[in-house]
Amino acid sequence: MGKDKIALAICFCLIVALTGFSTLLYVGAKGLESKVSDLETKTDNLEAQNAELSTKVQNLTWTLGNLTEGLWDIEFVQESLTINNLVWSSGNSYANFTVKNTGTSTLTVVAVQINGVNATMIPSSVTLNVDAQTTITVSKSGGFTSGMNYQFTFITARDVKFFYTAIAP
């Protein structure tokens, strides 16, 4: 093969290679351009979300400010129930609790649970003024088993829970 033909073949290979390389550059640039466009869209979305969040924070701050100003008009209620005494019946069929309202407002006991299960309460609800005391009878199906540990939960109308744990005699 003559030197001219070799030079021509080399030139042809270089042209093909450069054409392929420029095509690769073009495809790569198009892909990069697409990615940049996606990032710009995501950035715009984030900026919109940030503006919306900023507005919500300002509204929340305004609302909290108004609530704080109104707190001076709220009477703080503190419920506190003290179990002063527990007397088990003979045969452990029920338990009598002497309870006292030691809080700052009237409270109403509306339910009693034993180990997380609703129990029978007599009377079915009890309203106690501050410093008032009364007896609540609590029973459960099948009675109480001697030596077993029971957790009693006294629940008020405001859904405040008071706990007392005892072992049946």
SEPA-108700 format. One record per residue (C-alpha): x, y, z. Coordinates in steps of 0.2 Angstrom, whole numbers, padded with zeros to 4 digits, always signed. Example, Ala and Ser with C-alpha at 12.3 -4.5 7.8 and 13.67 -1.06 7.14 Angstrom:
<atoms>
+0062-0022+0039/+0068-0005+0036/
</atoms>
This chain:
<atoms>
+0000+0000+0000/+0007+0017-0004/+0010+0031+0008/-0004+0041+0001/-0016+0027+0004/-0010+0024+0022/-0012+0043+0025/-0029+0043+0017/-0034+0028+0028/-0027+0036+0044/-0036+0052+0040/-0052+0042+0037/-0050+0034+0053/-0047+0050+0062/-0063+0058+0054/-0073+0043+0059/-0066+0044+0077/-0068+0062+0079/-0086+0061+0072/-0090+0047+0085/-0082+0057+0098/-0091+0073+0094/-0107+0063+0094/-0103+0056+0111/-0100+0074+0117/-0116+0080+0109/-0126+0065+0117/-0117+0068+0134/-0121+0087+0133/-0139+0084+0130/-0140+0072+0145/-0131+0084+0155/-0143+0098+0149/-0158+0087+0154/-0151+0084+0171/-0148+0103+0174/-0166+0106+0168/-0172+0093+0181/-0162+0101+0195/-0169+0118+0190/-0186+0112+0191/-0183+0104+0208/-0175+0120+0215/-0190+0130+0209/-0202+0117+0218/-0191+0118+0234/-0191+0137+0234/-0210+0137+0232/-0212+0124+0247/-0200+0135+0257/-0211+0150+0254/-0226+0141+0259/-0218+0134+0274/-0212+0151+0279/-0230+0158+0278/-0236+0143+0289/-0223+0147+0302/-0228+0165+0302/-0246+0160+0304/-0242+0148+0318/-0232+0162+0327/-0246+0174+0326/-0258+0160+0332/-0247+0156+0347/-0245+0174+0351/-0264+0176+0352/-0265+0160+0362/-0252+0166+0374/-0261+0182+0377/-0277+0173+0380/-0269+0161+0394/-0272+0175+0407/-0290+0171+0405/-0289+0152+0407/-0292+0144+0424/-0279+0130+0426/-0287+0114+0432/-0277+0102+0441/-0285+0085+0445/-0278+0074+0459/-0286+0059+0466/-0278+0051+0482/-0282+0033+0487/-0282+0033+0505/-0288+0016+0509/-0292-0001+0501/-0302-0014+0510/-0304-0031+0501/-0321-0040+0504/-0321-0058+0512/-0318-0070+0497/-0310-0056+0487/-0326-0053+0476/-0324-0034+0477/-0313-0020+0483/-0318-0004+0492/-0307+0011+0489/-0308+0027+0499/-0303+0041+0487/-0301+0059+0490/-0300+0074+0478/-0284+0083+0482/-0284+0093+0467/-0289+0111+0463/-0305+0108+0455/-0320+0096+0455/-0317+0080+0447/-0328+0065+0441/-0322+0047+0441/-0331+0039+0427/-0323+0022+0425/-0311+0010+0433/-0300-0002+0424/-0291-0017+0432/-0275-0022+0422/-0281-0012+0408/-0299-0020+0407/-0315-0011+0411/-0321-0016+0428/-0338-0013+0437/-0338+0002+0448/-0352+0006+0461/-0358+0020+0460/-0356+0020+0441/-0348+0038+0442/-0343+0049+0457/-0341+0068+0457/-0330+0075+0471/-0328+0093+0476/-0310+0098+0481/-0306+0090+0498/-0321+0078+0497/-0319+0060+0500/-0330+0044+0496/-0329+0026+0494/-0329+0017+0477/-0333-0001+0476/-0324-0011+0462/-0327-0028+0456/-0322-0039+0441/-0330-0055+0434/-0324-0070+0444/-0317-0059+0458/-0299-0057+0463/-0286-0071+0465/-0277-0071+0482/-0259-0067+0479/-0261-0059+0462/-0255-0041+0458/-0268-0029+0451/-0266-0012+0444/-0282-0001+0446/-0284+0014+0435/-0296+0027+0440/-0301+0038+0425/-0309+0055+0426/-0321+0064+0414/-0306+0074+0408/-0298+0057+0404/-0285+0059+0418/-0279+0043+0424/-0274+0038+0442/-0265+0022+0446/-0265+0011+0461/-0257-0006+0463/-0262-0019+0476/-0260-0038+0479/-0276-0047+0483/-0275-0055+0501/
</atoms>
